[in-house]
Amino acid sequence: MPASTAPANPAPVDSSPTIFYNPLPQGLNWPTIIVLVLLHIGTVAALFRFSWKNLCISLFLYWLTIGLGISMGYHRLHTHRGYKCPLWLEYTLAVFGALTLEGGPIFWVAAHRIHHQKSDLAGDPHSPKEGFFWAHMGWICVGESIQANTQLLGKYAPDLAKHRFYRELNSWHWVPLVILGAILFAVGGWSLVLWGICLRVTLGLHATWLVNSATHLWGRRRFATRDDSRNNWWVAALTFGEGWHNNHHAHPTSVRHGLASYELDPSWILANVWQKMGLIWDLKVAEINMDAER
């Protein structure tokens, strides 16, 4: 498997003021805030409707959406092109990513590519230098929502914007979640909706947001990157290996984030399985033996 330490972005990001970043007061984004409040209320309500069926289905959906949709899809494939796969798999992972309610693929990829371009500098959409809350979730709670402005976002992710599928999914990214909610209601009523939608989405959002906030504040810095990225084992545990963030910023195109054998990276393990099955190929891997540190 070829090694790669090249810059992450398949498409360059210009140096003009970013459409995401402005830490100054700009008004609250009430639609986003209302949805988040309702999700958190539903999460609390779910705790009073426990069943093993609800728990098992929610855990499976958490893996499907965060493990496959975000880690293997939005992040390691769509943003950094760490491997190649058939178009049907690429599209499927994008739908799983949309089920997290973190926005459509073009929005997510655009925000993350800008993050790498300007990490912890002016223009970073979610730098903890503006405060933990801002990096964690504040950045999506202010200003006018641009998630569905596919034309504007497309210049930051032109490789995705050229596909009609991605343009439509970006504009209607909430539709798969509504369909899933209807299926869960038919299978298990409101209690399963509370677990499979409210609780699962809320936990997934906070787990992903911790990569933006916690892994730029707490943990070990193996590489002297120009940002404050850190390796954080407990964030990695919640996000299928995304918490090895300093490794990732040092080698952004690498599909392997846990560079030492003791750094558990479930997405890297899955990538090896998929490669052996012939589902993916041309994996970009930072081939560095970190076990020698021990």
Backbone torsions as a table, in degrees:
resi	resn	phi	psi	omega
1	MET	NA	132.2	-175.0
2	PRO	-71.8	144.2	174.7
3	ALA	-83.8	154.1	177.5
4	SER	-149.8	126.4	172.7
5	THR	-125.5	22.4	-177.7
6	ALA	-73.0	162.8	176.7
7	PRO	-57.0	152.6	-169.2
8	ALA	-74.5	-38.4	-163.2
9	ASN	-80.1	118.6	173.6
10	PRO	-61.6	-30.6	178.9
11	ALA	-119.7	134.5	-179.1
12	PRO	-67.1	148.1	175.6
13	VAL	-107.0	127.4	-175.0
14	ASP	-73.0	171.4	-174.6
15	SER	-93.8	9.0	178.6
16	SER	-71.0	160.4	-179.2
17	PRO	-55.2	131.4	-175.8
18	THR	-70.9	149.8	179.9
19	ILE	-75.9	-10.9	-177.4
20	PHE	-93.1	-38.9	-159.6
21	TYR	-97.0	127.3	169.4
22	ASN	-169.1	97.7	-176.5
23	PRO	-73.0	-9.0	-179.9
24	LEU	-76.7	156.2	-179.6
25	PRO	-56.9	129.7	-179.7
26	GLN	-141.5	19.3	178.3
27	GLY	90.9	146.2	-178.8
28	LEU	-81.2	144.4	175.9
29	ASN	-90.4	86.9	-171.2
30	TRP	-63.6	-39.4	176.9
31	PRO	-57.0	-44.8	178.7
32	THR	-65.0	-44.0	-178.7
33	ILE	-62.3	-43.8	-179.5
34	ILE	-61.9	-43.4	178.5
35	VAL	-62.2	-43.1	-179.9
36	LEU	-64.5	-40.5	178.6
37	VAL	-63.1	-45.2	-180.0
38	LEU	-63.3	-39.1	178.0
39	LEU	-63.5	-41.0	180.0
40	HIS	-70.1	-37.1	174.9
41	ILE	-62.9	-43.8	178.0
42	GLY	-63.1	-33.0	178.3
43	THR	-64.9	-44.1	177.4
44	VAL	-63.4	-42.4	179.6
45	ALA	-63.2	-34.5	-179.1
46	ALA	-61.4	-32.7	-178.5
47	LEU	-63.4	-21.3	178.6
48	PHE	-93.1	1.1	-179.2
49	ARG	-126.0	44.2	-176.5
50	PHE	-70.4	141.5	165.6
51	SER	-154.9	155.7	-179.9
52	TRP	-64.7	-33.3	176.8
53	LYS	-63.5	-45.8	179.0
54	ASN	-60.5	-42.8	-179.1
55	LEU	-64.6	-46.9	-177.1
56	CYS	-64.8	-43.0	179.2
57	ILE	-65.3	-39.4	-179.8
58	SER	-66.6	-41.3	177.7
59	LEU	-63.4	-40.1	177.4
60	PHE	-63.7	-43.5	179.2
61	LEU	-67.0	-33.6	177.3
62	TYR	-63.5	-44.2	176.7
63	TRP	-64.8	-42.9	-178.3
64	LEU	-61.7	-39.2	-173.3
65	THR	-91.6	-45.3	179.5
66	ILE	-83.5	-47.2	-178.3
67	GLY	-67.7	-49.1	-179.9
68	LEU	-89.8	-50.3	-174.1
69	GLY	-65.4	-48.4	-177.3
70	ILE	-89.2	-56.6	-172.9
71	SER	-67.5	-56.4	-178.3
72	MET	-77.9	-28.9	-174.8
73	GLY	-95.9	-87.5	-175.9
74	TYR	-48.7	-41.8	-172.0
75	HIS	-87.5	-67.5	-170.1
76	ARG	-76.0	-24.5	178.4
77	LEU	-99.7	-63.5	-171.2
78	HIS	-68.2	-38.7	-179.0
79	THR	-80.9	-51.5	-169.7
80	HIS	-105.7	-7.2	178.3
81	ARG	51.5	50.5	-178.6
82	GLY	-74.5	-11.8	176.6
83	TYR	-158.3	170.0	177.3
84	LYS	-114.8	151.5	-179.1
85	CYS	-155.8	168.5	175.7
86	PRO	-61.9	153.0	-177.5
87	LEU	-62.6	-33.0	-179.3
88	TRP	-64.4	-37.3	178.5
89	LEU	-71.3	-39.7	177.9
90	GLU	-59.5	-44.7	178.6
91	TYR	-66.3	-41.1	-179.4
92	THR	-61.8	-44.8	178.5
93	LEU	-62.8	-34.1	178.3
94	ALA	-66.1	-38.8	177.2
95	VAL	-65.2	-42.3	176.4
96	PHE	-60.8	-38.2	177.4
97	GLY	-64.0	-39.5	179.5
98	ALA	-64.2	-27.4	-179.9
99	LEU	-69.1	-7.1	176.4
100	THR	-82.4	-13.8	-174.5
101	LEU	64.9	31.5	176.0
102	GLU	-98.6	14.6	179.9
103	GLY	99.4	170.7	179.6
104	GLY	-74.7	170.2	-175.0
105	PRO	-63.7	-37.2	-178.8
106	ILE	-69.7	-40.1	176.2
107	PHE	-61.7	-49.0	-175.9
108	TRP	-63.4	-46.1	-178.6
109	VAL	-65.4	-42.4	179.4
110	ALA	-60.3	-46.9	-179.5
111	ALA	-62.0	-40.8	-175.8
112	HIS	-74.8	-35.1	177.1
113	ARG	-66.2	-37.2	176.2
114	ILE	-66.8	-37.4	177.3
115	HIS	-58.0	-44.1	179.3
116	HIS	-69.7	-36.5	-179.4
117	GLN	-65.9	-36.4	-172.6
118	LYS	-128.8	35.6	-172.4
119	SER	-57.4	121.1	179.0
120	ASP	61.3	23.1	173.3
121	LEU	-118.4	171.6	174.5
122	ALA	-59.1	125.3	-177.5
123	GLY	111.7	-14.8	174.9
124	ASP	-67.3	125.8	-178.2
125	PRO	-59.2	-30.0	-172.5
126	HIS	-146.3	61.4	178.3
127	SER	-84.9	134.0	175.5
128	PRO	-64.8	-10.4	176.2
129	LYS	-65.2	-16.3	173.1
130	GLU	-94.9	8.1	179.7
131	GLY	111.4	149.2	-178.5
132	PHE	-58.6	-46.8	-176.0
133	PHE	-63.1	-39.7	179.1
134	TRP	-60.2	-48.0	-178.7
135	ALA	-66.2	-35.4	-175.0
136	HIS	-74.4	-51.2	-178.2
137	MET	-152.0	-11.6	-177.1
138	GLY	-61.0	-33.1	-175.0
139	TRP	-65.4	-23.1	178.2
140	ILE	-96.8	-2.3	-176.7
141	CYS	-100.4	1.6	179.3
142	VAL	-127.3	158.8	177.1
143	GLY	77.4	173.3	179.6
144	GLU	-77.0	134.9	-179.8
145	SER	-67.1	132.9	177.6
146	ILE	-117.5	12.3	-173.6
147	GLN	-58.5	-36.1	-176.6
148	ALA	-95.5	2.9	178.5
149	ASN	-82.8	76.0	-172.5
150	THR	-63.5	-37.5	-178.5
151	GLN	-64.1	-43.0	179.5
152	LEU	-67.2	-43.0	-178.0
153	LEU	-72.2	-24.4	-173.5
154	GLY	-60.4	-27.0	-179.2
155	LYS	-69.4	-19.9	177.3
156	TYR	-90.3	-14.6	178.8
157	ALA	-140.8	60.4	-175.8
158	PRO	-64.1	-26.5	179.2
159	ASP	-66.5	-30.2	175.7
160	LEU	-86.5	-38.1	-174.5
161	ALA	-63.8	-20.2	179.6
162	LYS	-76.1	-11.4	177.7
163	HIS	-94.2	125.9	177.1
164	ARG	-61.1	-36.2	-179.8
165	PHE	-57.4	-46.8	-178.7
166	TYR	-69.0	-36.6	178.7
167	ARG	-63.3	-43.7	-179.7
168	GLU	-68.6	-43.1	-179.6
169	LEU	-64.6	-36.4	179.0
170	ASN	-64.5	-39.9	-179.4
171	SER	-74.6	-28.6	-175.7
172	TRP	-123.5	41.0	-173.2
173	HIS	-64.4	-19.7	-178.4
174	TRP	-83.3	-15.3	-176.0
175	VAL	-62.7	-45.9	178.1
176	PRO	-57.0	-34.4	179.8
177	LEU	-69.9	-37.9	176.8
178	VAL	-63.4	-42.8	178.6
179	ILE	-63.7	-43.8	177.8
180	LEU	-61.4	-41.6	178.3
181	GLY	-59.6	-40.5	178.8
182	ALA	-65.2	-40.2	178.1
183	ILE	-64.5	-45.0	179.7
184	LEU	-63.2	-38.4	178.4
185	PHE	-63.8	-41.0	179.9
186	ALA	-66.3	-32.3	-177.5
187	VAL	-83.3	-42.3	-171.8
188	GLY	-137.7	10.8	177.2
189	GLY	73.1	-165.3	-174.7
190	TRP	-65.8	-30.2	-179.1
191	SER	-64.1	-38.4	178.9
192	LEU	-73.0	-32.1	175.1
193	VAL	-64.1	-42.6	178.8
194	LEU	-60.9	-39.8	-179.0
195	TRP	-80.5	-47.0	-173.5
196	GLY	-79.5	-19.0	177.9
197	ILE	-112.1	-67.0	-172.2
198	CYS	-62.3	-58.7	-176.7
199	LEU	-66.5	-45.9	-178.3
200	ARG	-63.6	-44.2	179.6
201	VAL	-66.3	-43.2	-178.5
202	THR	-62.0	-47.0	178.1
203	LEU	-63.6	-39.6	178.8
204	GLY	-64.3	-40.6	177.8
205	LEU	-61.7	-48.9	-178.0
206	HIS	-66.3	-36.3	177.8
207	ALA	-62.5	-45.7	179.5
208	THR	-66.9	-41.1	179.5
209	TRP	-63.4	-29.4	178.1
210	LEU	-62.9	-28.4	175.4
211	VAL	-64.9	-36.6	178.4
212	ASN	-72.3	-35.7	-172.8
213	SER	-101.1	-66.7	-171.8
214	ALA	-62.1	-39.6	-175.7
215	THR	-79.6	3.8	169.1
216	HIS	-110.4	7.8	-179.1
217	LEU	-125.6	-41.6	-171.0
218	TRP	-127.7	134.2	176.6
219	GLY	132.8	-172.8	-174.2
220	ARG	-97.8	139.8	175.7
221	ARG	-104.7	103.5	178.6
222	ARG	-80.0	-38.9	-177.2
223	PHE	-111.5	143.2	-179.7
224	ALA	-85.2	68.4	177.1
225	THR	-75.4	163.2	-176.8
226	ARG	-77.2	-7.2	177.6
227	ASP	-105.3	-171.6	-178.3
228	ASP	-102.9	21.7	-177.3
229	SER	-60.6	145.6	-177.1
230	ARG	-139.5	156.8	173.7
231	ASN	-89.8	125.2	-175.8
232	ASN	-131.9	112.4	-171.9
233	TRP	-67.1	-36.9	-175.9
234	TRP	-76.6	-28.2	172.1
235	VAL	-70.1	-38.6	176.4
236	ALA	-59.7	-38.5	-179.5
237	ALA	-65.7	-32.9	-178.9
238	LEU	-81.5	-18.9	-169.2
239	THR	-125.0	19.2	175.5
240	PHE	62.9	34.7	173.7
241	GLY	105.8	0.2	-177.3
242	GLU	-73.8	-13.3	-177.3
243	GLY	-76.6	-9.3	175.5
244	TRP	-81.7	64.9	-163.8
245	HIS	-79.3	-33.3	176.5
246	ASN	-67.4	-41.1	173.4
247	ASN	-55.6	-43.9	-176.5
248	HIS	-66.6	-42.4	179.9
249	HIS	-68.8	-28.4	176.8
250	ALA	-74.9	-33.3	-179.0
251	HIS	-133.8	72.0	-167.6
252	PRO	-65.2	-30.5	-178.9
253	THR	-83.5	-9.4	-177.3
254	SER	-67.9	126.6	177.3
255	VAL	-72.9	-16.3	175.1
256	ARG	-95.9	121.2	179.1
257	HIS	-99.6	-40.6	175.9
258	GLY	-80.1	100.2	-170.4
259	LEU	-84.7	-11.1	175.6
260	ALA	-113.0	154.7	-176.6
261	SER	-61.8	-27.1	-179.3
262	TYR	-86.6	-0.5	176.3
263	GLU	-97.5	96.3	-174.5
264	LEU	-64.5	124.5	-178.5
265	ASP	-134.1	84.3	-176.6
266	PRO	-57.6	-33.4	179.6
267	SER	-67.1	-34.9	176.4
268	TRP	-67.7	-39.2	176.6
269	ILE	-61.6	-45.3	179.1
270	LEU	-63.6	-38.9	178.8
271	ALA	-60.1	-38.8	177.2
272	ASN	-65.6	-39.9	178.1
273	VAL	-63.6	-46.8	-179.9
274	TRP	-62.7	-36.7	178.4
275	GLN	-64.9	-41.7	179.1
276	LYS	-65.8	-29.9	177.7
277	MET	-79.6	-10.3	-178.4
278	GLY	83.7	10.8	-179.1
279	LEU	-76.9	-32.9	-179.7
280	ILE	-132.8	160.6	-178.7
281	TRP	-155.2	177.0	179.1
282	ASP	54.3	48.4	179.3
283	LEU	-70.4	132.5	175.5
284	LYS	-96.0	121.1	-172.8
285	VAL	-134.5	132.8	172.4
286	ALA	-77.3	101.6	-175.3
287	GLU	-87.2	77.7	-177.8
288	ILE	-124.9	127.0	-178.9
289	ASN	-86.3	99.5	-179.8
290	MET	-88.8	-7.1	-179.5
291	ASP	-66.5	-19.9	179.6
292	ALA	-66.6	-15.6	179.0
293	GLU	-69.6	-26.0	-170.0
294	ARG	-73.9	NA	NA
